[in-house]
């Protein structure tokens, strides 16, 4: 990892956008749209959510103004980065009739290279989780692999923890860990500036093209203070959750959760690591062309587990159990890590405010009572 670093002033932030554009990178980052901080293409620093923060609660989200002009003074943006690597819908192939039969065109045109600006520690970890899913086995997904190879990642230090955050208990933040190309820390004290630290050779080359001044101990101390502040989180996943959930598969509490759950799938759509998908075929009215698309699916839909004769998981309890136990327990068996990174999006975007940490704590308490020696 490169040790190149420096300070970029707020007034020179446009130079970062210019340097990325010169490399043919489309910048994707946080911006305000329709009352939320979302991820979208940015044409310059003025598109960033200056002076805005998000206020999140179970089943609730709103924006609130800040008086310090911070550009990254918010927590997790809506949706996350998954859709830029694993698109909600993507063409797998197209078939077209010809005079001699038909032709097959595989895939869809690749997007331009993208720079992800403002990736937080939990979302950075989520990308590594997706890497394991789509690239960490013998059957690499070419769509994901192509987008991932073209991604230039500018991670951002979290200066504050949101009330839904529990990354510290998941060991997925708030400190930034590789892989990233550049780490950015926004510093507001004294003068508005950014500490930039290279995490790759390509990142170091980018920093060499920017009007940086040397970083000081005061700058790195500000970064470390932000990380310490962000680690002070009110939510946490109980230790031993993976093992405990495996012993709770038939517990009655699943029915209590299901009585509240709408099976809407919001948690899976907002989760940065859920990767389930299905395929859909369509054809033109004249039969000249046909296409197959991969589209996101959710384990909360009845059709997701449908096989000949019906759905395997017909009850809401069985579907919520499938999602939660896979995310927190069987993901360990499948990929060697948890599928949860503690971003809290599933809590915020659940219409009825179901809190995965509270449900895990409930099961942990029941299991501890059954197995007091292990508690």
C-alpha positions as CSV (number, residue, x, y, z in Angstrom):
1,X,0.0,0.0,0.0
2,X,1.3,3.4,-0.9
3,X,2.1,6.0,1.8
4,X,1.4,9.0,-0.3
5,X,-0.7,11.6,1.4
6,X,-1.5,15.3,1.6
7,X,-4.0,18.0,2.3
8,X,-6.4,19.3,-0.3
9,X,-8.2,22.6,0.5
10,X,-11.9,22.9,0.2
11,X,-11.4,25.5,-2.5
12,X,-9.3,23.0,-4.6
13,X,-11.8,20.2,-4.4
14,X,-12.8,20.7,-8.0
15,X,-9.2,19.6,-8.9
16,X,-10.1,16.1,-7.6
17,X,-13.1,15.9,-9.9
18,X,-11.0,17.2,-12.8
19,X,-8.3,14.6,-12.2
20,X,-10.9,11.8,-12.1
21,X,-12.5,13.0,-15.3
22,X,-9.1,13.1,-17.0
23,X,-8.7,9.4,-16.3
24,X,-12.1,8.7,-17.9
25,X,-13.8,8.1,-14.6
26,X,-17.5,8.9,-14.0
27,X,-17.8,10.1,-10.4
28,X,-20.6,8.5,-8.3
29,X,-21.2,10.0,-4.9
30,X,-23.7,11.4,-2.4
31,X,-26.1,14.1,-3.3
32,X,-29.5,15.4,-2.2
33,X,-32.5,14.2,-4.2
34,X,-36.2,14.0,-3.2
35,X,-35.5,14.6,0.5
36,X,-32.7,12.0,0.9
37,X,-29.0,11.7,0.5
38,X,-28.6,9.2,-2.4
39,X,-25.8,8.0,-4.7
40,X,-25.8,9.4,-8.2
41,X,-23.4,10.7,-10.9
42,X,-21.8,14.0,-9.8
43,X,-20.5,16.7,-12.2
44,X,-18.5,18.6,-9.5
45,X,-18.2,19.4,-5.8
46,X,-21.3,21.6,-5.9
47,X,-23.4,18.5,-6.3
48,X,-22.3,17.1,-2.9
49,X,-24.8,17.5,0.1
50,X,-23.1,20.5,1.6
51,X,-24.6,21.5,4.9
52,X,-26.9,18.5,5.2
53,X,-27.1,15.5,7.5
54,X,-29.5,12.6,7.9
55,X,-31.5,11.7,10.9
56,X,-32.4,8.1,11.0
57,X,-34.6,6.0,13.3
58,X,-36.4,2.6,13.0
59,X,-38.7,3.0,10.0
60,X,-37.9,6.7,9.6
61,X,-35.5,9.0,7.7
62,X,-35.3,12.7,7.2
63,X,-32.7,15.4,6.4
64,X,-31.6,18.1,8.7
65,X,-29.5,21.2,7.9
66,X,-26.0,21.6,9.3
67,X,-24.4,25.0,9.9
68,X,-20.8,24.0,9.1
69,X,-21.0,23.3,5.4
70,X,-19.7,19.7,5.7
71,X,-19.8,17.8,2.5
72,X,-19.7,14.3,4.1
73,X,-21.4,15.2,7.3
74,X,-24.0,12.4,7.0
75,X,-24.1,8.6,7.7
76,X,-25.0,5.9,5.2
77,X,-26.5,7.1,1.9
78,X,-29.7,5.5,0.7
79,X,-29.3,2.3,-1.2
80,X,-25.5,1.9,-1.0
81,X,-23.0,1.0,-3.7
82,X,-24.3,-2.5,-4.6
83,X,-26.4,-1.4,-7.5
84,X,-23.3,0.0,-9.4
85,X,-21.6,-3.4,-9.1
86,X,-24.6,-5.7,-9.1
87,X,-27.2,-3.8,-11.1
88,X,-30.9,-4.2,-10.2
89,X,-31.5,-5.3,-13.8
90,X,-29.0,-6.3,-16.4
91,X,-29.2,-8.0,-19.8
92,X,-27.6,-11.5,-19.9
93,X,-28.1,-12.1,-23.6
94,X,-30.2,-11.1,-26.6
95,X,-31.3,-13.5,-29.4
96,X,-32.3,-12.2,-32.8
97,X,-33.7,-14.0,-35.8
98,X,-31.8,-13.9,-39.1
99,X,-32.3,-15.3,-42.6
100,X,-30.2,-18.3,-41.6
101,X,-31.6,-18.9,-38.1
102,X,-30.7,-16.7,-35.2
103,X,-27.8,-15.0,-33.4
104,X,-26.9,-14.7,-29.8
105,X,-25.4,-11.5,-28.3
106,X,-24.1,-12.1,-24.8
107,X,-24.3,-9.5,-22.0
108,X,-24.8,-5.8,-22.2
109,X,-22.4,-3.0,-23.0
110,X,-20.1,-2.3,-20.0
111,X,-20.5,1.0,-18.3
112,X,-17.7,3.6,-18.2
113,X,-15.2,3.3,-15.4
114,X,-16.6,4.8,-12.2
115,X,-15.1,6.5,-9.2
116,X,-17.0,5.8,-6.0
117,X,-16.6,9.0,-3.9
118,X,-17.5,8.7,-0.2
119,X,-17.5,5.0,0.5
120,X,-17.8,4.5,4.3
121,X,-16.1,1.7,6.2
122,X,-19.3,-0.5,6.4
123,X,-19.9,-0.1,2.7
124,X,-16.3,-0.8,1.9
125,X,-16.6,-4.0,3.9
126,X,-19.9,-4.8,2.0
127,X,-18.0,-4.6,-1.3
128,X,-15.5,-7.2,0.0
129,X,-18.5,-9.4,0.9
130,X,-19.9,-9.1,-2.6
131,X,-16.4,-9.8,-4.0
132,X,-16.5,-13.2,-2.2
133,X,-20.0,-13.9,-3.6
134,X,-19.3,-13.0,-7.2
135,X,-15.5,-13.5,-7.5
136,X,-14.5,-15.7,-4.7
137,X,-15.5,-19.1,-6.2
138,X,-14.7,-21.0,-9.4
139,X,-17.7,-19.3,-11.2
140,X,-16.8,-15.7,-11.4
141,X,-19.7,-13.5,-12.5
142,X,-18.4,-11.5,-15.5
143,X,-20.9,-8.6,-15.1
144,X,-19.8,-8.0,-11.5
145,X,-16.1,-8.6,-12.2
146,X,-16.0,-6.1,-15.1
147,X,-17.7,-3.4,-13.1
148,X,-15.6,-4.2,-10.0
149,X,-12.3,-4.1,-11.9
150,X,-13.2,-0.6,-13.3
151,X,-14.2,0.9,-9.9
152,X,-11.9,3.5,-8.4
153,X,-12.7,3.7,-4.7
154,X,-12.4,6.9,-2.6
155,X,-13.3,5.9,0.9
156,X,-14.3,8.5,3.5
157,X,-13.7,8.5,7.2
158,X,-16.9,8.5,9.3
159,X,-16.9,11.5,11.6
160,X,-20.0,10.5,13.5
161,X,-22.1,7.4,14.1
162,X,-25.8,7.4,13.3
163,X,-28.3,5.9,15.7
164,X,-28.8,2.9,13.5
165,X,-25.1,2.1,13.1
166,X,-23.5,-1.0,14.7
167,X,-20.5,-1.5,12.5
168,X,-18.1,-1.6,15.5
169,X,-19.7,-4.8,16.8
170,X,-19.5,-6.3,13.3
171,X,-15.8,-5.5,13.0
172,X,-16.5,-3.6,9.7
173,X,-15.7,-0.1,10.9
174,X,-15.5,2.7,11.6
175,X,-11.8,2.6,10.6
176,X,-11.2,2.2,6.9
177,X,-9.6,-1.0,5.7
178,X,-8.4,-2.0,2.2
179,X,-9.2,-2.3,-0.5
180,X,-9.5,1.4,-1.5
181,X,-7.6,3.7,-3.8
182,X,-7.8,6.8,-1.7
183,X,-8.9,7.5,1.8
184,X,-10.5,10.9,2.4
185,X,-11.0,12.6,5.8
186,X,-13.0,15.8,5.9
187,X,-11.6,18.2,8.5
188,X,-13.6,21.2,9.6
189,X,-11.4,22.6,12.4
190,X,-9.5,25.9,11.6
191,X,-10.0,25.7,7.9
192,X,-12.1,23.4,5.7
193,X,-9.8,20.8,4.2
194,X,-9.4,17.2,3.3
195,X,-6.7,14.7,4.3
196,X,-6.1,12.4,1.3
197,X,-4.2,9.1,1.8
198,X,-3.4,6.7,-1.0
199,X,-4.3,3.1,-0.7
200,X,-3.1,1.9,-4.1
201,X,-0.6,2.8,-6.8
202,X,-3.4,4.2,-8.9
203,X,-4.5,6.3,-5.9
204,X,-0.9,7.6,-5.4
205,X,-0.8,8.6,-9.1
206,X,-4.0,10.5,-8.6
207,X,-2.7,12.4,-5.6
208,X,0.4,13.3,-7.5
209,X,-1.8,15.3,-9.9
210,X,-3.5,17.3,-7.1
211,X,-2.5,20.6,-5.5
212,X,-1.7,19.1,-2.1
213,X,0.2,20.5,0.8
214,X,2.0,18.2,3.3
215,X,-0.2,16.7,6.0
216,X,0.7,17.3,9.6
217,X,0.3,15.5,12.9
218,X,-2.7,17.8,13.6
219,X,-4.4,16.4,10.5
220,X,-3.8,12.7,11.3
221,X,-4.9,13.4,14.9
222,X,-8.2,14.9,13.6
223,X,-8.7,11.7,11.5
224,X,-8.1,9.5,14.5
225,X,-10.5,11.5,16.7
226,X,-13.2,11.1,14.1
227,X,-12.8,7.3,14.1
228,X,-12.9,7.2,17.9
229,X,-16.1,9.3,17.9
230,X,-17.7,7.1,15.3
231,X,-17.0,4.0,17.2
232,X,-19.2,5.3,20.1
233,X,-22.4,3.5,18.9
234,X,-25.6,2.8,20.7
235,X,-26.5,-0.5,18.9
236,X,-24.5,-3.7,18.8
237,X,-25.0,-7.3,17.7
238,X,-24.7,-9.7,20.6
239,X,-21.6,-11.9,20.6
240,X,-22.1,-15.4,19.5
241,X,-25.2,-14.6,17.4
242,X,-24.2,-17.0,14.5
243,X,-24.1,-20.0,16.8
244,X,-27.2,-19.0,18.8
245,X,-29.4,-18.4,15.8
246,X,-28.6,-21.9,14.6
247,X,-30.2,-23.3,17.8
248,X,-33.3,-21.1,17.5
249,X,-34.7,-22.3,14.2
250,X,-38.0,-23.6,15.7
251,X,-38.5,-20.9,18.4
252,X,-41.9,-19.3,18.7
253,X,-40.4,-15.8,18.5
254,X,-40.1,-16.1,14.7
255,X,-43.9,-15.9,14.7
256,X,-43.9,-12.8,16.8
257,X,-41.5,-11.1,14.4
258,X,-43.6,-12.3,11.4
259,X,-46.7,-10.7,13.0
260,X,-45.1,-7.3,12.4
261,X,-43.1,-8.1,9.2
262,X,-44.9,-7.0,6.0
263,X,-42.6,-9.3,3.8
264,X,-42.1,-6.2,1.6
265,X,-38.4,-6.9,1.0
266,X,-37.2,-3.4,1.9
267,X,-34.5,-4.9,4.1
268,X,-33.1,-6.9,1.2
269,X,-33.3,-4.1,-1.3
270,X,-31.5,-1.6,1.0
271,X,-29.0,-4.2,2.3
272,X,-25.5,-3.6,0.8
273,X,-24.7,-7.3,0.6
274,X,-28.0,-9.1,-0.3
275,X,-27.3,-10.5,-3.8
276,X,-30.3,-12.8,-4.6
277,X,-31.6,-12.5,-8.2
278,X,-33.8,-14.2,-10.7
279,X,-34.0,-14.2,-14.5
280,X,-36.8,-12.9,-16.7
281,X,-37.3,-13.6,-20.4
282,X,-39.1,-11.2,-22.8
283,X,-39.6,-11.1,-26.5
284,X,-40.6,-8.5,-29.1
285,X,-44.2,-8.6,-30.4
286,X,-43.1,-9.8,-33.8
287,X,-40.9,-12.5,-32.3
288,X,-37.8,-11.1,-34.0
289,X,-35.8,-10.7,-30.8
290,X,-35.8,-12.1,-27.3
291,X,-33.8,-11.1,-24.2
292,X,-33.0,-12.6,-20.8
293,X,-32.4,-10.2,-17.9
294,X,-31.1,-10.8,-14.4
295,X,-33.1,-8.8,-11.9
296,X,-32.9,-8.5,-8.1
297,X,-35.1,-10.8,-6.1
298,X,-35.8,-11.1,-2.4
299,X,-36.1,-14.1,-0.1
300,X,-39.2,-12.4,1.3
301,X,-41.2,-13.1,-1.9
302,X,-43.2,-16.3,-2.2
303,X,-41.9,-16.9,-5.7
304,X,-38.3,-16.9,-4.6
305,X,-38.5,-20.3,-3.0
306,X,-41.1,-21.7,-5.5
307,X,-40.4,-25.2,-6.8
308,X,-42.7,-27.7,-8.5
309,X,-45.7,-28.0,-6.1
310,X,-45.4,-24.6,-4.4
311,X,-43.2,-22.3,-2.3
312,X,-40.8,-23.9,0.2
313,X,-41.3,-20.9,2.6
314,X,-44.9,-20.0,2.6
315,X,-45.1,-18.3,6.0
316,X,-43.8,-14.9,6.9
317,X,-42.0,-16.4,9.8
318,X,-40.0,-18.8,7.6
319,X,-39.1,-16.1,5.2
320,X,-37.8,-13.7,7.9
321,X,-36.0,-16.6,9.5
322,X,-34.3,-17.4,6.2
323,X,-33.1,-13.8,5.7
324,X,-31.9,-13.3,9.3
325,X,-30.2,-16.6,9.8
326,X,-28.5,-16.4,6.4
327,X,-27.3,-12.9,7.0
328,X,-26.0,-13.5,10.6
329,X,-25.4,-17.2,10.8
330,X,-25.2,-19.5,7.7
331,X,-23.3,-16.8,5.7
332,X,-20.3,-17.8,8.0
333,X,-20.6,-21.4,6.7
334,X,-20.9,-20.2,3.1
335,X,-18.3,-17.5,2.9
336,X,-16.4,-17.5,6.2
337,X,-17.7,-14.1,7.4
338,X,-21.0,-12.5,8.5
339,X,-23.2,-11.2,5.7
340,X,-24.1,-8.1,7.9
341,X,-21.8,-5.1,8.0
342,X,-23.8,-3.1,10.6
343,X,-24.9,-0.3,8.4
344,X,-28.4,-0.2,9.9
345,X,-30.2,0.3,6.6
346,X,-32.5,-2.6,7.2
347,X,-33.7,-0.9,10.4
348,X,-34.2,2.5,8.9
349,X,-36.0,1.3,5.8
350,X,-38.3,-1.3,7.5
351,X,-41.8,0.3,7.3
352,X,-42.6,-1.1,10.8
353,X,-39.2,-0.5,12.3
354,X,-38.1,-4.1,13.0
355,X,-34.6,-3.9,14.5
356,X,-32.3,-6.8,13.6
357,X,-30.1,-6.1,16.6
358,X,-33.1,-6.2,19.0
359,X,-34.3,-9.5,17.5
360,X,-30.8,-11.0,17.7
361,X,-30.7,-9.9,21.4
362,X,-34.0,-11.6,22.1
363,X,-32.8,-14.9,20.6
364,X,-29.5,-14.5,22.5
365,X,-31.3,-14.0,25.8
366,X,-33.4,-17.1,25.2
367,X,-30.4,-19.2,24.2
368,X,-28.4,-17.9,27.2
369,X,-31.1,-19.1,29.5
370,X,-31.1,-22.5,27.9
371,X,-27.3,-22.7,27.9
372,X,-26.1,-20.7,30.9
373,X,-22.5,-22.1,30.7
374,X,-22.1,-20.5,27.2
375,X,-23.7,-17.2,28.1
